[in-house]
Each structure stands twice: as C-alpha cells, then as structure tokens.
Amino acid sequence: MEAGGGSGTLAKLAALEDEVVSCRRCPRLVEWREKVATEKRAAYRDETYWGRPVPGFGDPESGVVVLGLAPAAHGANRTGRIFTGDRSGDFLFAALHRTGFSNNPVSRHKDDGLRLSGVWISAAVRCAPPGNKPTPEERGACLPFTVRELELLNAKVIICLGAFAWDAALRLHGIRPKPKFAHGAEHAVGISGVTLIGSYHVSQQNTFTGVLKPEMLDAVLLRARGLAGA
C-alpha cells in the first residue's frame, strides 16, 4: 500500500492487507502457492519467493481500480506485488506509465520505488491458482476481501481485465442479468455511480498475438481517467 488518503482509510486498508496476506482459507491454493515458492523456477532459484496471498496496492485516493484474475505463480507469487514479475505485468505497467498513472514503466518488486497515482490494482483471487484456474469456491472465499477493498477506496471506475474479472465485478455488485463482456464494454452500476469497463486481459496469449494492442489498453485507461475525473 502507498501513502495518501485519510488516516482512517489507510489504517483500514492496512488492516485488510494484513488479513489478506495471512489468509489460509483455501487448502488447495495454500498448498500450491507454497510449493511453487519452495521448488521455484530455475531462473529465480536464488530469489526468496513471497509465497502468500497478494494484496492490492496503489493510490488510496484513486478513482480507478484495475481488477485482474489472480497472481501468477512465478510473477506476483514471487515478488509480492500484483502483476509484477511477468510479461503481463510488463504490458500493464508500460500502459499505466504512458497514461500518467505510474511514475515508472516497469514494476520489478514491491520495494522498487514505483508509485501509482489515481489508480489501485487488485485481483479477484489473491493466491496463485494451479493452472491459473481458481474454483468457484475459491473465488467466493476471496470475494469479501474485494468487497471491503472497493468500499474503502470509493472507486468510480473498475477496469476489468478479462471476462473472469468482469464476472467477478458483476457478482460483487449483484448485477442480473449479466451484461456481456467485451473490450471497451461499459456498464453503469445503478445508484452506486460506479462504471465497469471491460478490457481484454494483458496475458501473453492476447498481447503477443495482437488481440490486445498497447493503444487499445491506453484507450481504456484514458476513458477510465475521464470518467473518474482524475
């Protein structure tokens, strides 16, 4: 978590972060994240893996939240910062820098001096899941964390990276029937004043094949900035 925001909000976000990091609700996820952190990937064998649930981070006064799926096994599960340490994160942070949300175009680890302004980054599931596929029960176990986080942030826009995050945001707000996910899709959430914006996920499958291009993500981020009045 970064500086900024009222002291009460900061204290509550810090308390929530402590709860997230110490969570052991889902035995399958606990076993997997710790196994990965112990066995490691050869390229990172000399590094100490985070190996715990990954909290959200960013500007506590942000009007925009970027919501992803879950930490990557050798990305955020290694570095301790969401979307950090893998190619997906490289694509995202480059875009955040281009659009004025980040002071650096690259995120390396949780203590590298990177600062976000006007945006908070989080995930629907906080532990790295096997095969990048959390079960419905695991999704449900993490849902209360995200509900509380969004309430504390008072965000005006949620950028949903991928259909999973879009579905999670819809479930968070109890929206029925569910509007269809699409890149650039928008849905205003009733009286709450929150707007959901869909974006293709920053996965290598999407970015390497051109399904998601830098200018496409930039457009979504700038649209979010405009809606949030940032």
Residue frames as qw, qx, qy, qz and C-alpha x, y, z in Angstrom:
[[0.000, 0.888, 0.461, 0.000, 0.00, 0.00, 0.00],
 [0.440, 0.338, 0.003, 0.832, 1.17, 3.52, -0.75],
 [0.131, -0.329, -0.396, 0.847, 0.94, 6.83, 1.05],
 [0.228, -0.148, -0.340, -0.900, -2.06, 9.09, 0.63],
 [0.516, -0.454, -0.654, -0.316, -5.69, 9.03, 1.68],
 [0.464, -0.692, 0.150, -0.531, -7.17, 9.80, 5.08],
 [0.043, -0.446, 0.830, -0.331, -5.58, 8.21, 8.12],
 [0.697, -0.001, 0.527, -0.486, -8.74, 6.23, 8.86],
 [0.850, 0.453, -0.099, -0.252, -8.85, 4.78, 5.37],
 [0.389, 0.612, -0.676, 0.127, -5.14, 4.00, 5.44],
 [0.327, -0.332, 0.780, -0.416, -5.50, 2.15, 8.73],
 [0.807, 0.178, 0.384, -0.412, -8.42, 0.11, 7.44],
 [0.746, 0.573, -0.314, -0.129, -6.61, -0.72, 4.20],
 [0.136, 0.567, -0.775, 0.244, -3.55, -1.77, 6.21],
 [0.557, -0.149, 0.689, -0.439, -5.70, -4.00, 8.42],
 [0.861, 0.379, 0.111, -0.320, -7.32, -5.54, 5.34],
 [0.516, 0.644, -0.565, 0.006, -3.89, -6.12, 3.81],
 [0.189, -0.424, 0.823, -0.327, -2.81, -7.98, 6.95],
 [0.752, 0.099, 0.503, -0.415, -5.89, -10.19, 6.72],
 [0.782, 0.556, -0.175, -0.222, -5.30, -10.93, 3.05],
 [0.324, 0.643, -0.685, 0.112, -1.62, -11.80, 3.48],
 [0.238, -0.301, 0.846, -0.369, -2.29, -14.15, 6.40],
 [0.800, 0.114, 0.077, -0.584, -5.30, -15.91, 4.80],
 [0.034, -0.260, 0.958, 0.112, -5.24, -19.71, 4.63],
 [0.668, 0.165, 0.323, -0.650, -8.90, -20.37, 3.79],
 [0.848, 0.415, -0.136, -0.302, -8.34, -22.46, 0.66],
 [0.758, -0.405, 0.487, 0.153, -6.17, -25.57, 1.27],
 [0.800, 0.395, 0.329, 0.310, -5.54, -26.22, -2.44],
 [0.305, 0.895, -0.043, 0.324, -4.30, -22.68, -3.05],
 [0.456, -0.807, 0.371, -0.056, -2.18, -22.65, 0.11],
 [0.848, -0.156, 0.452, 0.228, -0.50, -25.90, -0.91],
 [0.691, 0.575, 0.253, 0.357, 0.13, -24.72, -4.48],
 [0.112, 0.953, -0.123, 0.252, 1.46, -21.24, -3.73],
 [0.528, -0.722, 0.447, -0.012, 3.85, -22.62, -1.09],
 [0.872, 0.055, 0.414, 0.255, 5.00, -25.49, -3.29],
 [0.551, 0.750, 0.107, 0.350, 5.84, -23.05, -6.09],
 [0.137, -0.936, 0.246, -0.212, 7.66, -20.80, -3.62],
 [0.707, -0.510, 0.485, 0.070, 9.77, -23.74, -2.43],
 [0.815, 0.173, 0.459, 0.309, 10.53, -25.51, -5.69],
 [0.015, -0.758, 0.174, 0.629, 10.93, -22.24, -7.66],
 [0.755, 0.653, 0.059, 0.035, 11.63, -21.75, -11.33],
 [0.825, -0.017, 0.033, 0.564, 15.27, -22.24, -12.34],
 [0.321, 0.623, 0.072, 0.710, 15.64, -18.61, -13.44],
 [0.320, -0.737, 0.098, -0.587, 14.67, -17.44, -9.94],
 [0.830, -0.199, -0.497, 0.156, 16.29, -20.13, -7.82],
 [0.462, 0.041, -0.409, 0.785, 18.34, -17.58, -5.85],
 [0.240, -0.399, -0.024, -0.885, 15.32, -15.40, -5.03],
 [0.077, 0.185, 0.826, -0.527, 13.08, -15.60, -1.99],
 [0.182, -0.420, -0.678, -0.575, 9.51, -16.07, -3.15],
 [0.379, -0.292, 0.192, -0.857, 6.64, -14.20, -1.50],
 [0.312, -0.060, -0.948, -0.020, 4.52, -17.38, -1.45],
 [0.070, 0.381, 0.685, -0.618, 1.48, -15.79, 0.24],
 [0.262, 0.784, 0.559, 0.063, -1.76, -14.11, -0.83],
 [0.373, 0.128, 0.147, 0.907, -1.03, -10.88, -2.71],
 [0.031, 0.696, 0.480, -0.533, -2.75, -7.69, -1.52],
 [0.383, 0.820, 0.304, 0.298, -3.90, -4.85, -3.73],
 [0.477, -0.429, -0.036, 0.766, -1.76, -1.75, -3.97],
 [0.290, 0.559, 0.383, 0.676, -1.74, 1.76, -5.35],
 [0.019, -0.261, 0.128, -0.957, -3.17, 5.18, -4.58],
 [0.038, -0.380, -0.841, 0.383, -5.73, 5.01, -1.72],
 [0.239, 0.559, 0.230, -0.760, -7.41, 8.12, -3.13],
 [0.056, -0.091, 0.748, 0.656, -7.73, 6.62, -6.60],
 [0.612, 0.286, 0.162, -0.719, -10.92, 6.86, -8.58],
 [0.750, 0.377, -0.444, -0.314, -9.90, 3.92, -10.79],
 [0.655, -0.359, 0.659, -0.091, -9.38, 0.27, -9.85],
 [0.537, 0.415, -0.661, -0.320, -7.78, -2.24, -12.22],
 [0.770, -0.221, 0.493, -0.341, -9.11, -5.69, -11.39],
 [0.357, 0.429, -0.790, -0.253, -7.30, -8.81, -12.59],
 [0.834, -0.105, -0.480, -0.250, -7.81, -12.54, -12.18],
 [0.851, -0.518, 0.028, 0.084, -5.17, -13.85, -9.76],
 [0.213, -0.798, 0.521, 0.217, -1.42, -13.68, -9.05],
 [0.776, 0.458, -0.429, -0.067, 0.89, -15.52, -11.43],
 [0.934, -0.309, -0.108, 0.141, 2.79, -18.42, -9.87],
 [0.722, -0.092, 0.016, 0.685, 6.23, -17.03, -10.72],
 [0.133, 0.630, 0.145, 0.751, 5.11, -13.40, -11.00],
 [0.363, -0.664, 0.118, -0.643, 3.26, -11.86, -8.08],
 [0.914, -0.385, -0.114, -0.052, 3.59, -15.05, -6.04],
 [0.778, 0.095, -0.165, 0.598, 7.34, -14.46, -6.32],
 [0.279, 0.399, -0.084, 0.869, 7.56, -10.67, -6.00],
 [0.176, -0.452, -0.655, 0.579, 4.69, -9.93, -3.60],
 [0.206, 0.447, 0.041, -0.870, 3.16, -7.26, -5.85],
 [0.648, 0.487, 0.559, -0.174, 0.23, -7.90, -8.14],
 [0.660, 0.740, 0.117, 0.058, 1.05, -8.01, -11.89],
 [0.031, -0.885, 0.463, 0.027, 4.77, -7.80, -11.11],
 [0.437, -0.449, 0.772, 0.109, 7.48, -10.13, -12.36],
 [0.575, 0.245, 0.755, 0.197, 5.93, -11.41, -15.58],
 [0.206, 0.139, 0.518, 0.819, 5.21, -10.30, -19.16],
 [0.121, -0.727, -0.636, -0.230, 1.57, -9.50, -18.41],
 [0.367, -0.795, -0.230, 0.424, 2.65, -7.01, -15.79],
 [0.398, -0.221, 0.319, 0.831, 5.26, -5.52, -18.12],
 [0.080, 0.449, 0.614, 0.644, 2.50, -4.76, -20.64],
 [0.280, -0.807, -0.519, -0.033, 0.18, -3.30, -17.98],
 [0.439, -0.695, -0.104, 0.559, 2.70, -1.06, -16.23],
 [0.342, 0.011, 0.406, 0.847, 4.02, 0.29, -19.52],
 [0.064, -0.617, -0.581, -0.528, 0.46, 1.37, -20.31],
 [0.414, -0.799, -0.386, 0.204, -0.06, 2.85, -16.85],
 [0.455, -0.429, 0.105, 0.773, 3.11, 4.89, -17.31],
 [0.208, 0.249, 0.519, 0.791, 2.10, 6.10, -20.77],
 [0.222, -0.679, -0.534, -0.452, -1.27, 7.26, -19.45],
 [0.033, -0.601, 0.268, -0.752, 0.11, 9.01, -16.37],
 [0.796, -0.504, -0.146, -0.302, -0.95, 6.54, -13.69],
 [0.902, -0.309, -0.011, 0.301, 2.56, 5.29, -12.81],
 [0.113, -0.919, 0.306, 0.221, 5.90, 7.00, -12.22],
 [0.231, -0.460, 0.801, 0.305, 7.78, 4.06, -13.80],
 [0.683, 0.298, -0.385, -0.545, 7.08, 1.94, -16.90],
 [0.662, 0.127, -0.737, 0.036, 8.32, -1.26, -15.24],
 [0.663, -0.572, 0.248, -0.414, 7.44, -2.95, -11.95],
 [0.475, 0.417, -0.764, 0.131, 10.17, -5.27, -10.62],
 [0.474, -0.239, -0.784, 0.321, 9.35, -5.97, -6.96],
 [0.311, -0.803, -0.504, -0.070, 7.33, -4.50, -4.10],
 [0.437, -0.774, -0.050, 0.456, 10.13, -2.22, -2.88],
 [0.619, 0.208, 0.345, 0.675, 11.38, -0.81, -6.20],
 [0.117, -0.346, -0.062, 0.929, 10.11, 2.75, -5.73],
 [0.061, -0.340, -0.666, -0.661, 7.26, 2.51, -8.20],
 [0.149, 0.328, 0.522, -0.773, 4.31, 4.74, -7.29],
 [0.081, 0.494, 0.754, 0.425, 0.82, 4.82, -8.70],
 [0.086, 0.227, 0.219, -0.945, -1.33, 7.94, -8.89],
 [0.543, 0.190, -0.083, -0.814, -5.08, 7.81, -9.42],
 [0.793, 0.108, -0.501, -0.330, -5.25, 4.03, -9.70],
 [0.556, -0.399, 0.670, -0.289, -5.35, 0.96, -7.47],
 [0.564, 0.284, -0.715, -0.300, -4.55, -2.55, -8.74],
 [0.580, -0.230, 0.652, -0.431, -6.13, -5.67, -7.31],
 [0.296, 0.122, -0.886, -0.336, -7.30, -9.17, -8.20],
 [0.743, -0.263, -0.206, -0.581, -10.47, -11.19, -7.78],
 [0.947, -0.262, -0.162, 0.088, -8.45, -14.08, -6.28],
 [0.177, -0.920, 0.341, -0.074, -5.41, -13.33, -4.09],
 [0.620, -0.415, 0.647, 0.155, -3.46, -16.61, -4.32],
 [0.282, 0.444, -0.698, -0.487, -1.79, -18.11, -7.39],
 [0.848, 0.050, 0.362, -0.382, -4.08, -20.97, -8.51],
 [0.511, -0.141, 0.780, 0.332, -2.91, -24.17, -10.25],
 [0.357, 0.383, 0.712, 0.468, -3.33, -23.77, -13.99],
 [0.034, 0.002, -0.025, -0.999, -4.43, -20.19, -13.36],
 [0.473, -0.333, -0.579, -0.574, -7.92, -21.60, -12.70],
 [0.186, -0.122, 0.673, -0.705, -9.44, -20.98, -9.27],
 [0.108, -0.381, -0.913, -0.095, -12.53, -22.99, -8.37],
 [0.264, -0.668, -0.355, -0.599, -15.91, -21.32, -7.76],
 [0.674, -0.648, -0.326, 0.143, -15.46, -21.96, -4.03],
 [0.601, -0.200, -0.041, 0.773, -12.05, -20.27, -4.05],
 [0.094, 0.451, 0.273, 0.845, -13.48, -17.30, -5.93],
 [0.469, -0.717, -0.384, -0.345, -16.21, -17.00, -3.33],
 [0.711, -0.480, -0.275, 0.434, -13.73, -17.16, -0.46],
 [0.442, -0.042, 0.050, 0.895, -11.86, -14.13, -1.83],
 [0.014, 0.672, 0.494, 0.551, -14.93, -12.10, -2.71],
 [0.405, -0.850, -0.318, 0.115, -15.36, -10.47, 0.74],
 [0.549, -0.378, 0.099, 0.739, -11.81, -9.08, 0.56],
 [0.249, 0.247, 0.444, 0.825, -12.56, -7.33, -2.71],
 [0.208, -0.779, -0.525, -0.272, -15.91, -6.02, -1.48],
 [0.495, -0.763, -0.186, 0.371, -14.27, -4.40, 1.54],
 [0.503, -0.172, 0.263, 0.805, -11.39, -3.05, -0.52],
 [0.132, 0.469, 0.503, 0.714, -13.69, -1.36, -3.02],
 [0.325, -0.837, -0.436, -0.068, -15.79, 0.13, -0.24],
 [0.536, -0.631, -0.029, 0.560, -12.71, 1.68, 1.35],
 [0.412, -0.036, 0.391, 0.823, -11.38, 3.02, -1.95],
 [0.296, 0.709, 0.362, -0.528, -14.70, 4.53, -3.04],
 [0.283, -0.145, 0.634, 0.705, -13.68, 3.97, -6.66],
 [0.484, 0.515, 0.103, -0.699, -15.70, 5.41, -9.51],
 [0.713, 0.495, -0.381, -0.320, -14.41, 3.12, -12.27],
 [0.709, -0.315, 0.629, 0.038, -13.40, -0.55, -12.27],
 [0.492, 0.563, -0.558, -0.362, -11.38, -1.75, -15.25],
 [0.874, -0.132, 0.433, -0.174, -11.97, -5.50, -15.56],
 [0.142, 0.584, -0.731, -0.322, -9.06, -7.30, -17.20],
 [0.181, 0.066, -0.960, -0.203, -10.70, -10.26, -18.87],
 [0.575, -0.341, -0.500, -0.551, -14.06, -11.98, -18.66],
 [0.599, -0.304, -0.672, 0.312, -13.29, -13.51, -15.24],
 [0.204, -0.154, -0.336, 0.907, -12.69, -10.11, -13.65],
 [0.326, -0.175, -0.302, -0.879, -15.78, -8.76, -15.43],
 [0.635, -0.358, -0.644, -0.233, -17.86, -11.59, -13.97],
 [0.494, -0.266, -0.583, 0.588, -16.35, -11.02, -10.52],
 [0.005, -0.014, -0.117, 0.993, -17.19, -7.31, -10.62],
 [0.496, -0.264, -0.444, -0.698, -20.76, -8.10, -11.68],
 [0.651, -0.353, -0.667, 0.079, -21.10, -10.57, -8.80],
 [0.325, -0.101, -0.432, 0.835, -19.68, -8.01, -6.39],
 [0.214, 0.048, 0.048, -0.974, -22.49, -5.62, -7.32],
 [0.392, 0.292, 0.809, -0.326, -25.19, -8.28, -7.65],
 [0.355, 0.428, -0.264, -0.788, -25.95, -7.38, -11.27],
 [0.354, 0.215, 0.903, 0.119, -28.55, -9.54, -13.03],
 [0.952, 0.212, 0.135, 0.176, -28.86, -10.20, -15.89],
 [0.559, -0.513, 0.292, 0.582, -25.16, -10.00, -16.58],
 [0.453, 0.831, -0.133, -0.293, -24.14, -7.71, -19.45],
 [0.935, 0.259, 0.042, 0.238, -21.84, -9.35, -21.98],
 [0.511, -0.631, 0.272, 0.516, -18.09, -8.87, -21.66],
 [0.680, 0.619, 0.174, 0.353, -16.23, -7.15, -24.49],
 [0.522, -0.119, -0.043, 0.844, -13.19, -4.97, -24.81],
 [0.005, 0.150, 0.101, 0.983, -14.33, -1.42, -24.15],
 [0.387, -0.563, -0.668, -0.296, -17.74, -2.52, -22.87],
 [0.021, -0.233, 0.419, -0.877, -19.17, -0.25, -20.17],
 [0.449, -0.536, -0.690, -0.188, -21.82, -0.82, -17.55],
 [0.141, -0.476, 0.292, -0.818, -23.02, 1.76, -15.04],
 [0.362, -0.219, -0.870, 0.254, -23.85, 0.20, -11.68],
 [0.294, -0.728, -0.613, -0.090, -27.16, 1.75, -10.62],
 [0.239, -0.948, -0.094, -0.188, -27.13, 4.33, -7.84],
 [0.775, -0.445, 0.055, 0.445, -23.58, 3.49, -6.72],
 [0.183, 0.941, -0.175, -0.222, -22.16, 5.63, -9.50],
 [0.482, -0.437, 0.686, 0.326, -19.52, 3.01, -10.35],
 [0.709, 0.575, -0.198, -0.357, -18.80, 2.25, -14.01],
 [0.774, -0.197, 0.563, 0.212, -17.35, -1.08, -15.10],
 [0.465, 0.724, -0.369, -0.351, -15.14, -1.08, -18.19],
 [0.955, -0.005, 0.286, 0.084, -14.09, -4.31, -19.87],
 [0.208, 0.786, -0.543, -0.212, -10.62, -4.87, -21.31],
 [0.913, 0.200, -0.352, 0.039, -9.02, -7.91, -22.82],
 [0.767, -0.602, 0.116, 0.190, -6.60, -9.42, -20.33],
 [0.138, 0.874, -0.456, -0.094, -2.92, -8.48, -20.56],
 [0.869, -0.179, 0.453, 0.089, -1.94, -12.14, -20.94],
 [0.214, -0.445, 0.660, 0.566, 0.86, -13.09, -23.33],
 [0.390, 0.351, 0.827, 0.204, -1.69, -15.01, -25.36],
 [0.232, 0.874, 0.413, -0.103, -3.50, -11.73, -26.04],
 [0.071, -0.900, 0.193, 0.385, -0.58, -9.32, -26.27],
 [0.387, -0.351, 0.710, 0.472, 1.75, -11.49, -28.37],
 [0.370, 0.375, 0.792, 0.308, -0.98, -12.23, -30.91],
 [0.018, 0.107, 0.225, 0.968, -2.19, -8.63, -31.16],
 [0.260, -0.615, -0.729, -0.151, -5.62, -9.34, -29.70],
 [0.309, -0.905, -0.205, 0.207, -4.75, -6.62, -27.19],
 [0.572, 0.479, -0.016, 0.666, -2.53, -3.84, -28.54],
 [0.358, -0.196, -0.363, 0.838, -0.92, -1.06, -26.47],
 [0.137, -0.137, -0.144, -0.970, -3.18, 1.61, -27.95],
 [0.542, -0.417, -0.612, -0.397, -6.26, -0.45, -27.04],
 [0.579, -0.448, -0.550, 0.403, -5.30, -0.64, -23.38],
 [0.226, -0.056, -0.111, 0.966, -4.27, 3.03, -23.37],
 [0.286, -0.338, -0.390, -0.808, -7.72, 3.98, -24.66],
 [0.615, -0.513, -0.593, -0.083, -9.42, 2.07, -21.84],
 [0.525, -0.329, -0.390, 0.682, -7.18, 3.65, -19.19],
 [0.072, 0.053, 0.068, 0.994, -7.75, 7.15, -20.56],
 [0.434, -0.448, -0.520, -0.583, -11.50, 6.54, -20.73],
 [0.625, -0.490, -0.564, 0.229, -11.41, 5.45, -17.08],
 [0.364, -0.160, -0.212, 0.893, -9.45, 8.55, -16.13],
 [0.145, -0.251, -0.278, -0.916, -12.04, 10.73, -17.83],
 [0.565, -0.492, -0.569, -0.338, -14.97, 9.00, -16.12],
 [0.635, -0.441, -0.467, 0.429, -13.27, 9.22, -12.74],
 [0.022, -0.981, -0.069, -0.181, -12.45, 12.87, -13.24],
 [0.759, -0.462, 0.114, 0.444, -8.78, 12.15, -12.49]]
